[in-house]
Amino acid sequence: MTKETILPPFDPAVRINGRFAKEIVNGDIAVRTSFSGTVYTAAFEGTEISIMLKSRGNVFNVILNGELTATLDLSLNNGEKHLIAKDLQKRVHVISVAKRTESSQGDDIFKGFHIKGISKKEALPLEPKLKIEFFGDSITARYGVLDSVRENGYSPVTEDLFSSYAGVAAKELNAQMRAAAFSGRGIYRNHPDSKDNRPLPDFFPYISVNKNIPWDFSWQPDIAVINLGTNDFALGAPDCAKFVDSMIKFAKRINGKYPQAKIVIIDGPMLNDSYPQGFKSLTLCRQYLDTAKNELTKQGLPVFRFSLSPQDGSLGYGADWHPSKKQSEKNGKELAEFLLTLV
């Protein structure tokens, strides 16, 4: 009879890539995570594995031995244990469960893995040396990237951070990626559809947008990418002084926590000079970002600027006029090429 084994969150054969906080749930050790891009990985020798994860509202990719094998859709599921692979050959396997959806869908409570077999910590792959953290809005979280109808609205099953420009760039560079991305958020003011007025930088110190649980910043990226500003323009041209000052303050906060990281400020592909009418939003946004970058450079911070190619419809659209998967691939590859000059 095959041995059944519990691998708790901090077992040597388990790895968590993402911000987290330790919790005790019904007497068991668990971790709370939240941001998209969080990945739970286990190495084991055996024939079956389940993940013990309470995460109503979220959708995950399941990657077995380097291959995407399934989608774990918990958007309508309130269970706490989920079978993710069965009838496997009795050999060593590495499996990852990677969160596609953003933290506005809800936090995760992760209690580990349940396997038919034994743990194999030595089989965990080496972590990539290059580390990148992305800060952004729906363009980074990749709202609607798996949709191809621009008139469609949001659905968790069509959101996928790993198909975003960030996910593509990280893959191109073989980098370890983390992201703090929240749809509708800006650098100092949000899209009018946002449920509250907290811009993205307000969540920088925490593991979640849902609870003010501090993060210890023990993970240090080599590069921090800021892609914010699109939503600030949703109500018209934002105040230049407020916009620039907010970007400067955020970059300095990042530098304070990540003193060795190079900071890259980018503009996303959704702005253009024809919409909204009455002002050239893309040109103006780039001017504001250039001003912030120049001031930060004067102050001695390692800050760089890059512009993603704007979408023009030739590569299609995702839901709600967001970038398509092809557009994201284009943007990710061009960003990777730029980041390569910094490492």
C-alpha positions as CSV (number, residue, x, y, z in Angstrom):
1,M,0.0,0.0,0.0
2,T,1.3,3.4,-1.0
3,K,2.3,5.6,1.9
4,E,0.3,8.8,2.4
5,T,2.2,11.9,3.5
6,I,1.3,15.4,4.5
7,L,3.8,18.1,3.4
8,P,3.0,21.2,5.5
9,P,3.8,24.7,4.1
10,F,7.3,24.9,5.6
11,D,8.3,21.3,4.8
12,P,11.8,21.2,3.2
13,A,10.2,19.7,0.0
14,V,7.8,22.6,-0.3
15,R,8.5,26.1,-1.7
16,I,6.4,29.2,-1.7
17,N,7.2,32.0,-4.1
18,G,5.3,35.1,-3.0
19,R,4.6,37.3,-0.1
20,F,3.0,35.4,2.8
21,A,2.2,35.5,6.5
22,K,2.2,32.5,8.9
23,E,-1.1,31.7,10.5
24,I,-2.5,29.0,12.7
25,V,-5.9,27.7,11.4
26,N,-7.8,25.1,13.5
27,G,-4.5,24.2,15.2
28,D,-2.6,23.6,11.9
29,I,0.2,25.7,10.5
30,A,-0.9,27.6,7.4
31,V,0.2,30.6,5.4
32,R,-1.9,33.4,4.0
33,T,-1.0,34.7,0.5
34,S,-2.7,37.0,-1.8
35,F,-1.0,38.6,-4.8
36,S,-1.2,37.1,-8.3
37,G,1.9,35.1,-9.3
38,T,2.2,33.3,-6.0
39,V,3.4,29.8,-6.6
40,Y,3.3,26.7,-4.4
41,T,5.7,24.0,-5.3
42,A,6.4,20.4,-4.0
43,A,8.9,17.7,-4.9
44,F,7.9,14.1,-4.2
45,E,8.2,10.5,-5.3
46,G,4.7,9.0,-5.7
47,T,1.6,8.6,-7.7
48,E,-0.9,11.2,-6.5
49,I,-0.9,14.7,-5.0
50,S,-3.6,17.1,-3.6
51,I,-3.1,20.7,-2.5
52,M,-4.7,21.9,0.7
53,L,-5.8,25.3,-0.3
54,K,-8.8,27.5,0.6
55,S,-9.1,30.1,-2.0
56,R,-12.6,30.9,-3.1
57,G,-12.5,33.2,-6.1
58,N,-9.1,32.4,-7.6
59,V,-7.8,30.4,-10.6
60,F,-4.5,28.6,-10.8
61,N,-2.2,26.9,-13.3
62,V,-1.0,23.4,-12.4
63,I,2.5,22.7,-13.8
64,L,3.7,19.1,-13.5
65,N,7.4,18.4,-14.3
66,G,7.6,21.6,-16.3
67,E,4.4,21.1,-18.3
68,L,1.1,22.9,-17.9
69,T,-1.3,20.1,-17.2
70,A,-4.5,21.6,-15.7
71,T,-6.3,24.6,-14.6
72,L,-7.5,24.6,-10.9
73,D,-10.6,26.9,-11.0
74,L,-11.6,27.8,-7.5
75,S,-13.7,30.8,-8.6
76,L,-16.9,28.9,-7.5
77,N,-15.3,26.4,-5.1
78,N,-15.1,26.7,-1.3
79,G,-13.3,23.4,-0.7
80,E,-10.0,23.0,1.1
81,K,-8.4,20.0,-0.6
82,H,-8.1,19.6,-4.3
83,L,-6.7,16.7,-6.3
84,I,-4.2,18.1,-8.8
85,A,-2.5,14.9,-10.2
86,K,-3.2,11.2,-10.0
87,D,-2.2,7.9,-11.6
88,L,1.3,9.1,-12.0
89,Q,4.3,6.9,-12.6
90,K,6.0,6.0,-9.3
91,R,9.0,8.3,-9.7
92,V,10.1,11.7,-8.7
93,H,7.8,14.6,-9.7
94,V,7.9,18.4,-9.2
95,I,4.5,20.1,-9.2
96,S,3.6,23.8,-9.0
97,V,0.3,25.5,-8.4
98,A,0.6,29.1,-9.7
99,K,-2.0,31.8,-9.0
100,R,-3.3,33.5,-12.1
101,T,-5.8,35.9,-10.6
102,E,-5.3,39.0,-8.6
103,S,-5.8,39.5,-4.8
104,S,-9.0,41.4,-5.2
105,Q,-10.5,37.9,-5.9
106,G,-9.6,36.9,-2.3
107,D,-6.6,35.6,-0.2
108,D,-5.3,32.1,-0.1
109,I,-5.0,29.9,3.0
110,F,-2.4,27.3,2.1
111,K,-1.9,24.3,4.4
112,G,0.5,22.3,2.2
113,F,0.2,19.1,0.1
114,H,-1.2,15.6,0.6
115,I,0.7,13.0,-1.4
116,K,0.7,9.3,-2.0
117,G,4.4,8.8,-1.8
118,I,7.3,10.4,0.0
119,S,8.9,13.9,-0.1
120,K,12.0,14.6,-2.1
121,K,13.4,17.9,-1.1
122,E,16.6,17.4,-3.1
123,A,14.4,17.3,-6.3
124,L,13.3,21.0,-5.9
125,P,14.8,22.9,-8.8
126,L,17.3,25.7,-8.2
127,E,15.7,29.1,-8.0
128,P,16.6,31.5,-10.8
129,K,19.3,34.0,-9.8
130,L,17.6,37.0,-11.4
131,K,14.6,38.3,-9.4
132,I,12.1,40.8,-10.6
133,E,9.1,42.4,-8.8
134,F,6.4,44.2,-10.8
135,F,4.0,46.8,-9.5
136,G,1.0,47.6,-11.6
137,D,-2.7,47.7,-12.5
138,S,-4.8,45.4,-14.6
139,I,-2.3,45.5,-17.5
140,T,0.2,43.7,-15.2
141,A,-2.5,41.5,-13.5
142,R,-3.7,40.8,-17.1
143,Y,-7.3,41.3,-16.8
144,G,-9.0,39.6,-19.8
145,V,-5.9,38.4,-21.5
146,L,-7.4,35.0,-22.3
147,D,-10.5,36.6,-23.9
148,S,-10.6,37.9,-27.4
149,V,-13.8,39.9,-27.3
150,R,-13.1,43.5,-26.3
151,E,-16.7,44.2,-25.3
152,N,-16.6,41.5,-22.6
153,G,-16.2,42.3,-19.0
154,Y,-14.0,40.9,-16.3
155,S,-14.0,37.2,-15.5
156,P,-11.4,35.4,-13.2
157,V,-11.1,32.6,-15.8
158,T,-9.7,35.0,-18.4
159,E,-7.2,36.7,-16.1
160,D,-3.6,35.3,-16.1
161,L,-0.6,37.2,-14.8
162,F,1.7,34.6,-16.4
163,S,0.4,35.7,-19.9
164,S,1.1,39.3,-19.1
165,Y,4.0,41.3,-20.4
166,A,5.5,40.7,-16.9
167,G,5.1,37.0,-17.1
168,V,6.5,36.9,-20.6
169,A,9.5,39.1,-19.7
170,A,10.3,37.0,-16.7
171,K,10.1,33.8,-18.8
172,E,12.4,35.3,-21.4
173,L,15.0,36.2,-18.8
174,N,14.5,33.0,-16.8
175,A,13.8,35.2,-13.8
176,Q,11.9,34.6,-10.6
177,M,8.9,36.9,-10.7
178,R,6.7,38.4,-8.1
179,A,4.0,41.0,-8.6
180,A,1.8,43.4,-6.7
181,A,-0.9,44.2,-9.2
182,F,-4.4,45.5,-8.6
183,S,-6.9,46.4,-11.4
184,G,-8.1,50.0,-11.5
185,R,-5.3,51.4,-9.4
186,G,-3.1,54.3,-10.2
187,I,0.0,56.0,-8.8
188,Y,-2.1,58.7,-7.0
189,R,-5.7,58.3,-8.1
190,N,-7.7,55.3,-9.4
191,H,-10.1,54.4,-12.2
192,P,-13.6,55.7,-11.3
193,D,-14.8,52.1,-11.1
194,S,-12.5,51.3,-8.2
195,K,-14.3,50.4,-4.9
196,D,-12.1,52.7,-2.8
197,N,-9.6,55.5,-3.3
198,R,-6.4,53.7,-2.2
199,P,-3.8,53.8,-5.0
200,L,-1.4,50.9,-5.6
201,P,1.5,52.3,-3.5
202,D,-0.7,52.0,-0.4
203,F,-0.4,48.2,-0.6
204,F,3.3,48.1,-0.9
205,P,4.1,47.3,2.7
206,Y,1.6,44.4,3.0
207,I,1.1,40.8,1.8
208,S,-2.4,41.5,0.7
209,V,-4.8,44.2,-0.5
210,N,-7.4,42.7,1.8
211,K,-5.7,42.7,5.1
212,N,-3.0,45.1,6.4
213,I,-0.6,42.3,7.3
214,P,3.0,43.6,7.1
215,W,5.5,42.0,4.7
216,D,9.1,41.6,6.0
217,F,10.8,42.3,2.6
218,S,13.1,39.3,3.2
219,W,12.9,38.6,-0.6
220,Q,15.0,41.2,-2.4
221,P,14.6,41.7,-6.2
222,D,17.3,42.8,-8.5
223,I,14.9,44.8,-10.6
224,A,11.6,46.5,-9.6
225,V,9.3,47.5,-12.4
226,I,6.6,50.2,-11.9
227,N,3.8,50.2,-14.5
228,L,1.3,52.7,-13.1
229,G,-0.4,55.8,-14.6
230,T,-3.0,54.5,-17.0
231,N,-5.8,54.7,-14.5
232,D,-4.8,58.1,-13.3
233,F,-5.7,59.4,-16.8
234,A,-9.2,57.8,-16.8
235,L,-10.8,61.0,-15.4
236,G,-8.8,63.3,-17.7
237,A,-5.3,64.8,-17.4
238,P,-4.1,64.3,-13.8
239,D,-2.4,67.0,-11.9
240,C,1.2,67.0,-13.0
241,A,2.7,67.9,-9.6
242,K,0.6,65.3,-7.7
243,F,1.4,62.6,-10.3
244,V,5.1,63.2,-10.4
245,D,5.4,63.6,-6.7
246,S,3.6,60.4,-6.1
247,M,5.8,58.5,-8.5
248,I,8.9,59.9,-6.9
249,K,7.7,59.0,-3.4
250,F,6.9,55.4,-4.5
251,A,10.2,54.9,-6.2
252,K,12.0,56.2,-3.1
253,R,9.9,53.8,-0.9
254,I,10.9,50.9,-3.1
255,N,14.6,52.0,-2.9
256,G,14.3,52.2,0.8
257,K,13.2,48.5,1.1
258,Y,15.3,47.3,-1.9
259,P,18.4,49.4,-1.9
260,Q,20.3,47.1,-4.4
261,A,17.4,47.0,-6.9
262,K,17.3,48.9,-10.2
263,I,14.0,50.6,-10.6
264,V,12.4,50.7,-14.1
265,I,9.4,53.0,-14.7
266,I,7.4,52.1,-17.7
267,D,4.2,53.2,-19.5
268,G,1.7,50.7,-20.6
269,P,0.1,49.9,-23.9
270,M,-3.4,51.2,-23.3
271,L,-2.9,54.9,-23.5
272,N,-3.0,56.8,-26.8
273,D,-3.2,60.4,-27.9
274,S,-6.6,60.0,-29.5
275,Y,-8.6,58.8,-26.5
276,P,-9.8,60.3,-24.2
277,Q,-10.4,63.2,-26.5
278,G,-9.2,66.7,-25.5
279,F,-5.6,65.9,-24.5
280,K,-2.8,63.7,-25.6
281,S,-2.8,61.1,-22.8
282,L,0.2,59.0,-24.0
283,T,2.4,62.0,-24.6
284,L,1.5,63.6,-21.3
285,C,2.0,60.4,-19.3
286,R,5.4,59.9,-20.8
287,Q,6.3,63.5,-20.0
288,Y,5.2,63.1,-16.4
289,L,7.2,59.8,-16.0
290,D,10.3,61.3,-17.6
291,T,10.1,64.2,-15.2
292,A,9.9,61.8,-12.2
293,K,12.7,59.7,-13.5
294,N,15.0,62.7,-14.1
295,E,14.4,64.0,-10.6
296,L,15.1,60.6,-9.1
297,T,18.3,60.3,-11.1
298,K,19.4,63.7,-9.8
299,Q,18.9,62.3,-6.3
300,G,21.2,59.4,-7.1
301,L,18.6,56.6,-7.4
302,P,19.2,53.8,-9.9
303,V,16.1,54.6,-12.0
304,F,15.4,53.9,-15.7
305,R,12.6,54.5,-18.2
306,F,11.1,52.4,-20.8
307,S,7.9,52.6,-23.0
308,L,6.0,49.5,-24.0
309,S,4.6,49.6,-27.6
310,P,1.0,50.9,-27.5
311,Q,-1.7,48.6,-28.8
312,D,-3.3,49.6,-32.1
313,G,-5.7,46.7,-32.6
314,S,-3.6,44.9,-35.1
315,L,-2.9,42.2,-32.5
316,G,-6.4,42.1,-31.3
317,Y,-7.8,43.0,-27.8
318,G,-8.6,41.2,-24.6
319,A,-11.6,41.9,-22.5
320,D,-12.6,45.5,-21.9
321,W,-10.1,46.7,-24.5
322,H,-7.2,45.4,-22.5
323,P,-4.1,44.1,-24.4
324,S,-4.4,40.7,-26.1
325,K,-2.2,37.8,-25.5
326,K,-0.2,38.6,-28.6
327,Q,0.2,42.2,-27.5
328,S,1.4,41.0,-24.1
329,E,3.9,38.7,-25.8
330,K,5.2,41.6,-27.9
331,N,5.5,43.9,-24.9
332,G,7.1,41.3,-22.7
333,K,9.8,40.4,-25.2
334,E,10.7,44.1,-25.8
335,L,10.8,44.7,-22.0
336,A,13.0,41.7,-21.5
337,E,15.4,43.0,-24.2
338,F,15.6,46.3,-22.3
339,L,16.0,44.7,-18.9
340,L,18.8,42.5,-20.3
341,T,20.9,45.7,-20.6
342,L,20.6,46.3,-16.9
343,V,21.8,42.9,-15.6
